[in-house]
Amino acid sequence: MRIVFIHPNYHSGGAEIAGNWPPAWVAYLAGSLKRAGFEDIHFLDAMTYHLGPDVLRAKLAELQPDIVGVTSITPSIYEAEEVLRIAQEVVPGALRVLGGVHATFMFRQVLSEAPWIDVIVRGEGEEIMVALAEAVRDGRWPADQRKIKGLAFAVDGEIVATQAASTVKDLDGIDPDWSILDWDSYIYIPLGVKVAIPNMARGCPFTCSFCSQWKFWRDYRVRDPKKVADEIERLVTDHGVGFFILADEEPTINKKKFVEFCQELIDRGLNKRVKWGINTRVTDIMRDRDLLKFYREAGLVHVSLGTEAAAQLKLDLFNKETKVEENKEAIRLLREADIFTEAQFIVGLDNETPETLEETYRMAWDWQPDLANWSMYTPWPFTPLFQEIRDQVEVFDYSKYNFVTPIMKPAAMTRGALLEGVLKNYRRFYMKKALFHYLWRGTGFRRKYLLGCLKAFLKAGVQRSFYDLGKHGYFKPVKRDNLDFGFDGTRTIAEAQMADWEASADKAARAAERRAAVKAQMKERADDRAADRVPDLGPPDLQMRACGGGREQMQEPAE
């Protein structure tokens, strides 16, 4: 049986500024499928090679697969749907499968607008995809489609979602097949070396209101640091990788295992052969201030910090649980450890003004990170913050939900003025960095890395791909307020998806009411107990919290 995976041809002018990123998802799925006995697996990276519809038609006609699998994030969803429409046209007998974050949460929308999709994989794909492929191989599809957990599909006009599959509990049992990728195509521009995106942990215990990752991965799990180091060693030795970024939302959450991972890299001499970067929280940097030089010794050279907002009001809105003053201190600590810092700012909410944009620039310059990134707030339709501001969302063209296009219109600014304000911040920050910092501060690796980052920005600017400006008419002789962002106004929320949201909202409201009622009842009982002078049963925390998510549980009695 032949399986063909395709990465859709989507470009936004955002993260790809730093290079071509290897689609890790296909390596993880291919590894699991090959261990289950599926050897005939092919991959078409339409994004990296800019493969158009005609090329895909020819490739699919040549390969004649039994299963065509595509992934998508929110902005690439229409490209992914189109790939599977082409598959229906060219290889109508193949099972057409879609996975990824967007399809997981928006399966009703997707199946409504793209009925040619046979089945959606909801959640982590390794185990679900194996079960699905086995059903196809054994002739049990579609007879057993309702028996496989983690799927969504349409039957006789009804959209069906099977029971959610459990998360992958044994992450150490996952062995990605990195050989399925053409490594010469994935280059990290700042260093000019091959780049990888391996996975150390999945999930996140934090619930930032603008993020969907904690909802997708659900529970937090960490791999054995030795297993991760084994994978890094294979990437370096077998595929010539010279730089990697851990795909985790925050790999430093489990401090013990992160330290073990760093020690493994040092013990194996990998810290001399490969450099790497992470995303993490300001609070973890503050916590690990005495370990930062050790992390640098292990090869960690780049930390992207979710500083998110200059105004504390925004940090509170995002549920970041951090303070503005901590951002500056964390950047200082990283700089002293010779680790490059990238400060991330989210802009473009309803209360954005020219003054708040100016504030983010001034703070960025005051904090002095090596790099700064201003991302447009993108209201992922499956996040808590979206539910709160849904009435303010005017654009449902998901191809523009890419962090670089201003989806939201601030009350006091046009979208064009917002974009111009962001670009002004970029110009000022990097011009001053280029003239007064990058060329003169530091030597050796530091100078090489910073000049490489500058090269990446300049390359994107010359190609007019930075922030997708070439597609926005930014360089035409028009006022910035009149920029045409090309929103497809015909795109709306499907009725099936809206009904699902409303049902979920009702369920959440009822759950909140129940929690409030239980809390009131427990308080009433506590008051009654105090009034009746009930004998003391121990500390209040142990009485009231031991059975349900409290801060601690009662200890077992001593022997």
ChimeraX attribute file (.defattr): number of C-alpha atoms within 10 A of each C-alpha:
attribute: neighborCount
match mode: 1-to-1
recipient: residues
	/A:1	13
	/A:2	17
	/A:3	22
	/A:4	20
	/A:5	22
	/A:6	22
	/A:7	23
	/A:8	27
	/A:9	18
	/A:10	19
	/A:11	17
	/A:12	22
	/A:13	22
	/A:14	18
	/A:15	15
	/A:16	17
	/A:17	22
	/A:18	21
	/A:19	20
	/A:20	19
	/A:21	18
	/A:22	22
	/A:23	19
	/A:24	17
	/A:25	19
	/A:26	28
	/A:27	20
	/A:28	19
	/A:29	22
	/A:30	28
	/A:31	21
	/A:32	22
	/A:33	24
	/A:34	16
	/A:35	14
	/A:36	14
	/A:37	10
	/A:38	18
	/A:39	14
	/A:40	13
	/A:41	18
	/A:42	17
	/A:43	18
	/A:44	20
	/A:45	18
	/A:46	18
	/A:47	17
	/A:48	20
	/A:49	11
	/A:50	13
	/A:51	15
	/A:52	13
	/A:53	14
	/A:54	9
	/A:55	12
	/A:56	18
	/A:57	16
	/A:58	11
	/A:59	14
	/A:60	18
	/A:61	14
	/A:62	11
	/A:63	13
	/A:64	18
	/A:65	23
	/A:66	18
	/A:67	22
	/A:68	24
	/A:69	26
	/A:70	24
	/A:71	25
	/A:72	22
	/A:73	20
	/A:74	20
	/A:75	20
	/A:76	22
	/A:77	23
	/A:78	19
	/A:79	18
	/A:80	23
	/A:81	25
	/A:82	16
	/A:83	25
	/A:84	26
	/A:85	18
	/A:86	17
	/A:87	26
	/A:88	18
	/A:89	14
	/A:90	18
	/A:91	22
	/A:92	16
	/A:93	13
	/A:94	20
	/A:95	22
	/A:96	23
	/A:97	23
	/A:98	26
	/A:99	24
	/A:100	21
	/A:101	23
	/A:102	26
	/A:103	23
	/A:104	23
	/A:105	19
	/A:106	23
	/A:107	26
	/A:108	27
	/A:109	19
	/A:110	22
	/A:111	25
	/A:112	20
	/A:113	15
	/A:114	15
	/A:115	14
	/A:116	20
	/A:117	22
	/A:118	19
	/A:119	23
	/A:120	27
	/A:121	28
	/A:122	28
	/A:123	26
	/A:124	23
	/A:125	21
	/A:126	21
	/A:127	20
	/A:128	22
	/A:129	23
	/A:130	20
	/A:131	17
	/A:132	23
	/A:133	22
	/A:134	18
	/A:135	17
	/A:136	20
	/A:137	14
	/A:138	8
	/A:139	11
	/A:140	13
	/A:141	15
	/A:142	13
	/A:143	10
	/A:144	12
	/A:145	18
	/A:146	16
	/A:147	12
	/A:148	17
	/A:149	19
	/A:150	24
	/A:151	26
	/A:152	26
	/A:153	22
	/A:154	18
	/A:155	9
	/A:156	5
	/A:157	10
	/A:158	12
	/A:159	14
	/A:160	16
	/A:161	19
	/A:162	15
	/A:163	14
	/A:164	14
	/A:165	17
	/A:166	14
	/A:167	22
	/A:168	19
	/A:169	12
	/A:170	10
	/A:171	17
	/A:172	15
	/A:173	11
	/A:174	17
	/A:175	17
	/A:176	23
	/A:177	18
	/A:178	23
	/A:179	13
	/A:180	15
	/A:181	19
	/A:182	12
	/A:183	17
	/A:184	12
	/A:185	15
	/A:186	20
	/A:187	21
	/A:188	24
	/A:189	22
	/A:190	19
	/A:191	21
	/A:192	14
	/A:193	18
	/A:194	25
	/A:195	30
	/A:196	29
	/A:197	19
	/A:198	22
	/A:199	21
	/A:200	25
	/A:201	24
	/A:202	24
	/A:203	20
	/A:204	21
	/A:205	14
	/A:206	15
	/A:207	17
	/A:208	20
	/A:209	18
	/A:210	20
	/A:211	19
	/A:212	19
	/A:213	18
	/A:214	19
	/A:215	17
	/A:216	21
	/A:217	18
	/A:218	17
	/A:219	15
	/A:220	16
	/A:221	18
	/A:222	21
	/A:223	19
	/A:224	16
	/A:225	22
	/A:226	17
	/A:227	18
	/A:228	20
	/A:229	20
	/A:230	15
	/A:231	18
	/A:232	22
	/A:233	20
	/A:234	14
	/A:235	23
	/A:236	20
	/A:237	13
	/A:238	11
	/A:239	18
	/A:240	18
	/A:241	24
	/A:242	20
	/A:243	25
	/A:244	22
	/A:245	18
	/A:246	17
	/A:247	18
	/A:248	21
	/A:249	21
	/A:250	22
	/A:251	23
	/A:252	19
	/A:253	19
	/A:254	14
	/A:255	13
	/A:256	10
	/A:257	18
	/A:258	18
	/A:259	16
	/A:260	15
	/A:261	22
	/A:262	22
	/A:263	20
	/A:264	20
	/A:265	24
	/A:266	17
	/A:267	11
	/A:268	13
	/A:269	14
	/A:270	19
	/A:271	20
	/A:272	12
	/A:273	16
	/A:274	23
	/A:275	20
	/A:276	20
	/A:277	20
	/A:278	19
	/A:279	19
	/A:280	19
	/A:281	22
	/A:282	23
	/A:283	16
	/A:284	16
	/A:285	22
	/A:286	17
	/A:287	12
	/A:288	16
	/A:289	14
	/A:290	12
	/A:291	13
	/A:292	21
	/A:293	18
	/A:294	17
	/A:295	21
	/A:296	20
	/A:297	19
	/A:298	24
	/A:299	23
	/A:300	24
	/A:301	22
	/A:302	22
	/A:303	21
	/A:304	21
	/A:305	24
	/A:306	19
	/A:307	24
	/A:308	23
	/A:309	27
	/A:310	24
	/A:311	14
	/A:312	15
	/A:313	12
	/A:314	16
	/A:315	19
	/A:316	15
	/A:317	14
	/A:318	20
	/A:319	15
	/A:320	21
	/A:321	14
	/A:322	18
	/A:323	18
	/A:324	17
	/A:325	11
	/A:326	15
	/A:327	25
	/A:328	19
	/A:329	15
	/A:330	24
	/A:331	27
	/A:332	17
	/A:333	19
	/A:334	22
	/A:335	16
	/A:336	11
	/A:337	19
	/A:338	18
	/A:339	24
	/A:340	22
	/A:341	23
	/A:342	21
	/A:343	23
	/A:344	19
	/A:345	21
	/A:346	21
	/A:347	28
	/A:348	27
	/A:349	20
	/A:350	16
	/A:351	13
	/A:352	17
	/A:353	20
	/A:354	14
	/A:355	10
	/A:356	16
	/A:357	21
	/A:358	16
	/A:359	15
	/A:360	22
	/A:361	23
	/A:362	15
	/A:363	17
	/A:364	24
	/A:365	18
	/A:366	10
	/A:367	17
	/A:368	19
	/A:369	23
	/A:370	22
	/A:371	21
	/A:372	22
	/A:373	18
	/A:374	22
	/A:375	20
	/A:376	22
	/A:377	21
	/A:378	23
	/A:379	24
	/A:380	19
	/A:381	22
	/A:382	19
	/A:383	19
	/A:384	18
	/A:385	18
	/A:386	18
	/A:387	15
	/A:388	10
	/A:389	12
	/A:390	12
	/A:391	8
	/A:392	14
	/A:393	14
	/A:394	12
	/A:395	19
	/A:396	18
	/A:397	19
	/A:398	23
	/A:399	19
	/A:400	22
	/A:401	23
	/A:402	25
	/A:403	22
	/A:404	22
	/A:405	27
	/A:406	25
	/A:407	25
	/A:408	22
	/A:409	21
	/A:410	19
	/A:411	14
	/A:412	13
	/A:413	18
	/A:414	18
	/A:415	23
	/A:416	21
	/A:417	21
	/A:418	26
	/A:419	24
	/A:420	16
	/A:421	19
	/A:422	23
	/A:423	15
	/A:424	14
	/A:425	22
	/A:426	17
	/A:427	12
	/A:428	13
	/A:429	20
	/A:430	18
	/A:431	14
	/A:432	12
	/A:433	21
	/A:434	15
	/A:435	10
	/A:436	11
	/A:437	15
	/A:438	23
	/A:439	14
	/A:440	11
	/A:441	11
	/A:442	13
	/A:443	11
	/A:444	7
	/A:445	11
	/A:446	16
	/A:447	16
	/A:448	16
	/A:449	20
	/A:450	23
	/A:451	17
	/A:452	19
	/A:453	21
	/A:454	20
	/A:455	17
	/A:456	20
	/A:457	19
	/A:458	14
	/A:459	16
	/A:460	20
	/A:461	17
	/A:462	9
	/A:463	10
	/A:464	16
	/A:465	19
	/A:466	22
	/A:467	22
	/A:468	21
	/A:469	20
	/A:470	15
	/A:471	15
	/A:472	15
	/A:473	16
	/A:474	20
	/A:475	12
	/A:476	10
	/A:477	7
	/A:478	11
	/A:479	10
	/A:480	18
	/A:481	14
	/A:482	13
	/A:483	18
	/A:484	14
	/A:485	18
	/A:486	11
	/A:487	15
	/A:488	13
	/A:489	10
	/A:490	8
	/A:491	12
	/A:492	13
	/A:493	16
	/A:494	16
	/A:495	12
	/A:496	17
	/A:497	18
	/A:498	14
	/A:499	13
	/A:500	15
	/A:501	16
	/A:502	11
	/A:503	12
	/A:504	12
	/A:505	13
	/A:506	12
	/A:507	12
	/A:508	12
	/A:509	12
	/A:510	12
	/A:511	12
	/A:512	12
	/A:513	12
	/A:514	12
	/A:515	12
	/A:516	12
	/A:517	12
	/A:518	12
	/A:519	13
	/A:520	12
	/A:521	12
	/A:522	13
	/A:523	13
	/A:524	12
	/A:525	12
	/A:526	16
	/A:527	12
	/A:528	12
	/A:529	13
	/A:530	12
	/A:531	9
	/A:532	9
	/A:533	9
	/A:534	10
	/A:535	8
	/A:536	10
	/A:537	8
	/A:538	9
	/A:539	8
	/A:540	11
	/A:541	13
	/A:542	16
	/A:543	15
	/A:544	14
	/A:545	14
	/A:546	14
	/A:547	11
	/A:548	9
	/A:549	8
	/A:550	12
	/A:551	9
	/A:552	12
	/A:553	14
	/A:554	12
	/A:555	7
	/A:556	6
	/A:557	5
	/A:558	4
	/A:559	3
